[in-house]
Amino acid sequence: MRVLGVDPGLTRCGVGIVEGTAGRRLQMLHVDVICTPHDAELGDRLVIISDAVTHLVRQFKPDVVAVERVFSQHNVRTVMGTAQAAGLAVLAATREGIPVVMHTPSEVKASITGSGTAGKAQVGTMVTRLLNLESMPKPADAADALALAICHIWRGAAQSRLVAAQQAAQQAAQQAAQQAARRPAPGRRAIGTVA
């Protein structure tokens, strides 16, 4: 599975592509931080992010794009910028027919470090170990994007198996209901039978 992780931000948007499967060695294919000038107009900043994410989606053709779920912070201005960047990642993936999943920061931290309250340094250290990198990806936005991709590879595999099991159970229940509907009710003769 190839996953593009996006740590959205209007000033710095982390992007990281990881390939692998749960329980096997993971490989980093790409990591970067899309930076926009602080003094640029909002529209120009959004175009820079949109173009960069679209380019990555087309170049690497990920199976899934994992985006950090935006949550309410104290600074509404920061939340707005984060949400706008997240929306661009969702749009870029959807236009290319690639599914998008959202993970909360605590899900990512728990998946990578075992603790949903881990700090950025802990996440960066674990990402470095898990991907067998020589040095920690910097800034933290880069490590966070890789962590999102790893989180989805690990959690997504389990979620996919759960969804498949649920679908199989639903299909079995539907087939049993259809078969039961075809059988005559107890004590009643089927039409066309002779007593």
Secondary structure, DSSP 8 states (H G I E B T S, - for coil): -EEEEEE--SSEEEEEEEE--TTS--EEEEEEEEE--TTS-HHHHHHHHHHHHHHHHHHH--SEEEEE-----S-HHHHHHHHHHHHHHHHHHHHTT--EEEE-HHHHHHHHHS-TT--HHHHHHHHHHHTT-SS--SSHHHHHHHHHHHHHHHHHHHHHHHHHHHHHHHHHHHHHHHHHHHS--TT---TT---
